[in-house]
């Protein structure tokens, strides 16, 4: 249910525990940030979505809310960690190179305070992943030899050599041999029979742990079991992969310490209509505040999700004043185009005169979620839960420099097929799979050779056709 109500609703930040072995400290219920009255409105109050609290640690909650079920009563035994089949030992990260000054971020007002040139991050930040970390050093010949020698793949080899029947509605998967390499072909829910089937490279035992690490650990954002399995399943297959993913994720020390966002009870509301054009309708919200500012003064995240493709955008913010939010949104829309409709909550930063002028100037219809029914904006709320968990796990592992890798976390999210669409946001926006760490590894094992170029007219025609088919299939899966 969507109204034009401008009822202001105060949001109360939920404290998030520090990534430490010590008991989490509780922040004051309110935080006050100095505002320059000459440059910023003094009547605007920021409304932000609280960062979802960790599942495995107890946190204060209102009387009407249910506290975490993972706290251990006095005298009770603590739950044992899941058995670890794979190692999660973290290597020491190199110290980042600190620039002489912290540059002002696009979308942030000039009045924001930046750290002094001598201020350093509080802990190591993840540098770009090394070649050893991202790419398993195995040539095509080495990988093929491992496939042929692996005892666990002998049945698959036998099935592929026995001339398997073609794929059909009654035979939706088969093993095949292509240029000496073993693959599994499948017809999944996101592929029609007249389309090229999904082709998964069969992975021998030797290389599975490396792939599990790339699919789950940084820079993949410590996703849950299903998202990690979907990320691997786009390119790879082995017998029992789902069980191996579950064991790996559930034995991850970072995930066990931080946990995942608690499920929220959603009010039954009328869903919004399906949008067919990318970025025609978007949902916007603010995530935060996080318990401590980054060395660059960031404590909030402006989040945006496209209804058609589920493509997310996020910008780290130092405050939630209307001017700051306005500049950040302008920067996003300069890249993706201005929407016809934008859905927000009833926070005063979204209802300020500055924002209303922005909507009017660019012909945007501003829709406001009903107070006390924020599930109307459930699309971006669910993304906030996922992104908040990814940021908390990053803080736990690499200290409070999450704003430096926010775009890497978005990259990991965009590359995974959305459960309600059958395609990744990247595929629906760009028309092809994103080339990430897993795809680079697959190309190396396959001995990838770039295909010859095509002229611009053929490229545009093929891209438009692919996007139309992808969006049509995505709508069928809704």
C-alpha positions in Angstrom: 0.0 0.0 0.0 1.5 3.3 -1.1 0.3 6.8 -0.1 1.5 10.3 -0.3 1.6 10.6 3.4 4.4 12.7 4.8 4.1 11.5 8.3 7.5 11.7 9.9 8.6 8.6 11.7 11.6 8.6 14.0 13.8 5.6 13.6 15.8 4.3 16.6 19.2 2.9 15.7 19.8 -0.6 17.0 23.3 -0.9 18.4 25.5 -3.4 16.6 28.3 -5.2 18.5 31.9 -4.4 17.7 33.7 -7.2 15.9 35.7 -8.3 18.9 35.8 -11.2 21.3 34.8 -8.8 24.1 31.2 -8.4 25.1 29.6 -5.9 22.7 29.2 -2.4 24.0 25.8 -0.7 23.7 25.6 2.7 22.1 23.5 5.5 23.4 20.0 5.5 22.1 20.5 8.7 20.2 23.5 10.2 18.4 23.9 13.9 17.7 26.1 15.2 14.9 27.1 18.8 14.6 25.3 20.7 11.7 26.4 23.9 10.1 23.3 26.0 10.2 24.5 28.2 7.3 24.8 25.3 4.8 22.3 22.7 6.0 18.6 22.8 7.0 18.1 22.6 10.7 14.6 21.2 10.7 15.5 17.9 8.9 15.7 14.7 10.9 17.4 11.7 9.3 15.5 8.4 9.2 17.5 5.4 8.6 17.0 1.6 8.6 18.9 0.1 11.6 21.7 -2.3 10.8 20.4 -5.8 11.3 21.8 -7.3 14.5 23.9 -10.4 14.5 22.1 -13.7 15.1 24.6 -15.2 17.4 24.9 -12.3 19.8 22.3 -10.9 22.1 21.2 -7.3 21.6 18.8 -5.0 23.4 15.3 -4.8 21.8 12.0 -3.1 22.5 9.6 -4.9 24.8 7.4 -5.9 21.9 10.3 -7.5 20.0 11.7 -10.9 20.4 15.3 -11.0 21.6 17.9 -13.2 19.9 17.4 -16.9 20.4 21.1 -17.5 20.2 22.1 -16.2 23.7 23.2 -19.0 26.0 21.4 -19.1 29.4 23.5 -19.4 32.5 24.5 -22.9 33.2 23.6 -24.2 29.7 26.2 -25.6 27.4 27.3 -23.5 24.5 26.4 -24.9 21.0 29.2 -26.7 19.3 30.5 -25.4 16.0 29.7 -27.3 12.9 32.3 -29.8 11.7 34.7 -28.2 9.4 35.5 -30.2 6.3 37.4 -27.3 4.8 39.9 -24.9 6.3 38.9 -21.3 6.9 42.3 -20.1 8.1 42.6 -16.4 7.2 45.9 -15.1 5.9 47.3 -11.9 7.2 46.3 -9.0 5.0 48.9 -6.5 4.0 48.6 -2.9 5.3 46.9 -0.6 2.8 48.6 2.3 1.2 47.2 5.4 2.8 46.9 8.5 0.5 48.1 11.8 1.7 44.6 13.0 2.2 41.1 11.4 2.2 39.4 12.6 -1.0 35.9 14.0 -0.7 33.4 11.5 -2.1 31.0 12.4 -4.8 27.6 12.8 -3.3 28.8 14.2 0.0 28.6 17.8 0.9 31.6 20.0 1.4 30.8 20.5 5.0 31.5 16.9 5.9 34.5 16.5 8.1 37.4 14.5 6.7 40.2 12.9 8.7 43.5 14.6 8.9 46.3 13.5 6.5 48.1 11.6 9.2 45.1 9.6 10.4 45.4 5.9 9.5 42.7 3.1 9.3 42.3 1.2 12.5 43.1 -2.1 11.0 44.3 -3.8 7.8 42.1 -3.3 4.8 41.8 -6.0 2.1 44.1 -5.2 -0.7 43.2 -6.5 -4.2 43.4 -10.2 -4.1 46.7 -11.7 -5.1 47.1 -13.9 -8.2 47.6 -16.9 -5.9 44.4 -16.1 -4.1 42.2 -15.6 -7.1 43.5 -17.9 -9.8 44.4 -21.6 -9.2 47.7 -22.0 -11.2 46.6 -25.0 -13.3 46.7 -25.1 -17.1 44.1 -26.7 -19.3 46.3 -29.8 -19.7 46.8 -30.1 -15.9 43.1 -29.7 -15.2 42.2 -32.3 -17.8 44.6 -34.8 -16.3 43.1 -34.2 -12.9 39.6 -34.8 -14.3 40.6 -38.1 -15.9 42.5 -39.4 -12.8 39.9 -38.5 -10.2 38.1 -41.6 -8.9 35.0 -39.7 -8.0 34.4 -38.7 -11.6 34.7 -42.1 -13.2 30.9 -42.7 -13.4 30.5 -39.3 -15.0 33.1 -40.1 -17.6 31.4 -43.4 -18.4 28.1 -41.7 -18.8 29.5 -39.1 -21.1 31.3 -41.7 -23.3 28.1 -43.7 -23.7 26.5 -41.2 -26.1 23.9 -39.6 -23.8 20.5 -38.7 -25.2 19.8 -35.1 -26.1 18.3 -32.8 -23.5 14.5 -32.6 -23.3 11.7 -32.1 -20.8 12.1 -35.7 -19.6 16.0 -35.6 -19.7 17.0 -32.4 -18.2 20.7 -33.1 -17.5 23.6 -35.1 -19.0 27.4 -35.4 -18.9 29.2 -34.5 -22.1 32.8 -34.3 -23.3 33.9 -31.1 -25.1 37.4 -30.9 -26.5 38.6 -33.4 -23.9 37.0 -31.8 -20.8 34.1 -33.2 -18.9 31.0 -31.0 -18.5 27.5 -31.4 -17.2 24.7 -29.8 -19.3 21.4 -28.9 -17.6 18.1 -27.3 -18.5 17.2 -25.3 -15.5 14.1 -23.1 -14.7 15.8 -20.1 -16.3 16.4 -21.8 -19.7 13.9 -22.8 -22.4 14.6 -25.9 -24.4 15.3 -23.9 -27.6 18.0 -21.9 -25.7 21.6 -23.0 -25.2 21.6 -25.2 -22.0 23.7 -24.2 -19.0 27.1 -25.9 -19.2 29.0 -26.6 -16.0 32.6 -27.7 -15.8 33.0 -30.8 -13.7 35.6 -30.1 -10.9 37.9 -32.8 -9.6 38.4 -33.1 -5.8 41.8 -31.3 -5.8 40.4 -27.9 -6.8 37.1 -27.9 -4.9 38.3 -26.2 -1.7 39.8 -23.3 -3.7 36.4 -22.8 -5.5 34.5 -22.9 -2.2 36.8 -20.2 -0.8 36.4 -18.0 -3.9 32.6 -18.4 -3.9 32.1 -17.7 -0.1 35.0 -15.8 1.5 36.1 -12.2 0.7 35.6 -10.8 -1.9 32.3 -12.7 -2.2 30.9 -11.2 1.0 30.4 -14.4 3.1 27.1 -15.2 1.5 24.8 -17.9 2.9 24.5 -21.5 1.7 22.0 -20.8 -1.1 23.7 -17.8 -2.6 27.1 -19.5 -2.4 25.7 -22.6 -4.1 24.0 -20.5 -6.8 27.3 -18.7 -7.5 29.2 -21.9 -8.0 26.4 -23.6 -10.0 26.6 -20.9 -12.7 29.9 -22.4 -13.9 30.8 -25.6 -12.0 29.5 -29.0 -10.9 30.6 -31.9 -8.7 28.7 -34.7 -7.0 27.6 -33.5 -3.5 28.4 -29.9 -4.1 25.4 -28.7 -2.2 26.5 -30.6 0.9 30.1 -29.4 0.6 28.9 -25.8 0.4 26.6 -26.2 3.4 29.5 -27.7 5.5 31.9 -25.0 4.3 29.6 -22.1 5.1 28.4 -23.4 8.4 32.0 -24.0 9.6 33.1 -20.5 8.6 34.4 -18.8 11.7 33.5 -15.3 10.5 29.9 -16.3 9.7 29.5 -18.1 13.0 30.8 -15.1 15.0 28.6 -12.6 13.2 25.6 -14.6 12.1 22.9 -13.3 9.8 20.0 -10.7 10.1 17.0 -11.9 12.1 13.9 -12.5 10.1 11.3 -9.8 10.5 7.6 -10.4 10.6 6.0 -8.8 7.6 2.5 -7.3 7.5 0.4 -8.7 4.6 0.3 -5.9 2.0 -0.7 -5.6 -1.6 2.4 -6.2 -3.7 3.5 -3.5 -6.2 3.0 -4.3 -9.9 5.8 -5.9 -11.9 8.0 -3.4 -13.8 9.3 -4.4 -17.2 11.7 -1.6 -18.0 15.0 -1.4 -16.0 15.2 1.5 -13.6 11.7 2.6 -14.4 10.8 2.2 -10.7 13.4 2.1 -7.9 13.2 1.7 -4.1 15.5 3.8 -1.9 16.4 3.5 1.8 19.2 4.3 4.3 21.0 1.6 6.2 22.6 2.5 9.5 24.0 3.9 11.6 26.9 1.5 12.0 28.3 1.5 15.5 31.5 3.4 14.6 32.5 5.8 11.8 35.1 4.7 9.4 38.4 6.6 9.2 36.8 8.6 6.4 33.8 9.6 8.5 31.2 7.2 6.9 28.5 5.6 9.1 25.5 5.2 6.8 24.7 3.6 3.5 22.2 5.0 0.9 20.8 1.9 -0.8 18.8 1.7 -4.0 17.2 -1.4 -5.7 15.7 -1.6 -9.2 12.3 -3.4 -9.3 12.8 -4.9 -12.8 16.3 -6.3 -12.5 17.0 -6.2 -8.7 20.2 -4.3 -9.5 21.4 -2.7 -6.3 23.3 0.6 -5.8 24.9 1.8 -2.5 26.8 4.9 -1.4 28.6 5.4 1.9 27.4 8.5 3.7 28.7 10.5 6.6 25.3 11.8 7.5 21.7 11.5 6.3 20.8 15.1 5.8 18.7 15.9 2.7 21.5 17.6 0.9 23.8 14.6 1.3 21.2 12.2 0.1 20.2 14.4 -2.8 23.8 14.5 -4.1 24.3 10.8 -3.7 21.1 10.0 -5.6 22.0 12.5 -8.4 25.3 10.6 -8.8 23.5 7.3 -9.1 21.0 8.5 -11.6 23.7 10.1 -13.7 24.8 6.5 -14.5 21.5 4.6 -14.7 19.1 7.3 -15.7 16.2 9.0 -13.9 13.3 6.7 -12.9 9.6 7.3 -13.4 8.8 6.3 -9.8 10.9 6.3 -6.7 9.7 4.6 -3.5 11.0 5.7 -0.1 9.9 5.6 3.5 8.5 8.7 5.3 11.7 9.9 6.7 12.1 13.7 6.7 15.3 13.6 4.6 13.2 12.1 1.7 10.3 14.5 2.3 12.4 17.7 2.6 11.9 20.6 0.2 15.3 19.9 -1.5 14.2 16.4 -2.4 10.7 17.4 -3.6 12.3 20.0 -5.9 14.6 17.2 -7.2 11.7 14.9 -8.0 9.8 17.8 -9.7 12.7 18.9 -11.8 13.3 15.4 -13.2 9.7 14.3 -13.6 9.9 11.7 -10.8 6.8 10.4 -9.1 7.6 10.1 -5.4 5.8 7.3 -3.7 5.9 7.1 0.1 5.7 3.8 2.1 2.9 3.8 4.6 4.1 4.6 8.2 4.3 1.5 10.4 4.2 -0.7 7.2 7.8 -0.4 5.9 7.3 -3.8 4.3 5.7 -1.8 1.4 9.4 -1.0 0.7 10.3 -4.7 1.3 12.5 -5.0 -1.8 15.1 -2.6 -0.5 14.6 -3.7 3.1 15.6 -7.3 2.2 18.6 -6.0 0.4 19.5 -4.0 3.4 19.5 -7.1 5.5 21.9 -8.9 3.1 24.2 -5.9 2.7 24.2 -5.2 6.4 25.3 -8.8 7.1 28.0 -8.6 4.5 29.4 -5.4 6.0 29.3 -6.7 9.6 31.3 -9.8 8.5 33.8 -7.6 6.7 34.2 -5.5 9.8 34.8 -8.6 11.9 37.5 -9.8 9.5 39.2 -6.6 8.3 38.3 -3.9 10.8 36.3 -0.8 10.2 37.1 0.0 6.6 34.0 -1.3 4.9 33.5 1.9 2.9 36.6 1.1 0.9 35.2 -2.2 -0.4 31.5 -1.4 -0.6 31.6 -1.6 -4.4 33.3 -5.0 -4.2 30.4 -6.3 -2.0 27.9 -4.9 -4.5 29.8 -6.7 -7.3 29.5 -10.0 -5.4 25.7 -9.5 -4.9 25.1 -8.5 -8.6 26.8 -11.6 -9.9 24.4 -14.2 -8.2 21.1 -15.2 -9.8 18.2 -13.6 -7.9 15.9 -16.4 -6.5 12.7 -14.8 -7.8 14.1 -14.0 -11.3 16.4 -16.9 -12.3 19.1 -14.5 -13.6 21.6 -12.3 -11.9 21.1 -8.5 -11.8 24.2 -8.2 -13.9 22.8 -10.5 -16.7 19.5 -8.5 -16.8 21.2 -5.2 -17.1 24.1 -6.0 -19.4 22.9 -9.1 -21.2 25.9 -11.4 -20.3 27.5 -13.0 -17.3 29.8 -11.0 -15.2 33.5 -11.9 -15.4 34.5 -12.5 -11.7 37.0 -14.6 -9.9 35.2 -17.9 -10.6 34.8 -17.1 -14.3 38.5 -16.3 -14.6 39.4 -19.6 -13.0 37.0 -21.5 -15.4 38.5 -19.7 -18.4 42.0 -20.6 -17.3 41.1 -24.3 -16.9 39.4 -24.3 -20.3 42.3 -22.7 -22.0 40.1 -19.7 -23.0 40.7 -18.0 -26.3 38.9 -14.7 -27.0 36.4 -14.9 -29.8 36.8 -12.7 -32.8 35.1 -9.3 -32.6 31.8 -8.4 -34.3 30.5 -5.2 -35.8 28.6 -2.7 -33.7 25.2 -3.3 -35.4 25.4 -7.0 -34.8 26.5 -6.5 -31.2 23.6 -4.1 -30.4 21.1 -6.4 -32.1 22.3 -9.4 -30.2 22.4 -7.6 -26.9 18.8 -6.2 -27.3 17.5 -9.7 -28.2 19.3 -11.2 -25.2 18.0 -8.6 -22.8 14.4 -9.0 -24.1 14.5 -12.8 -23.7 16.1 -12.5 -20.2 13.6 -10.0 -18.9 10.7 -12.1 -20.3 11.9 -15.2 -18.5 12.6 -13.2 -15.3 9.0 -12.1 -15.3 7.8 -15.6 -15.8 9.6 -16.7 -12.7 8.0 -14.0 -10.5 
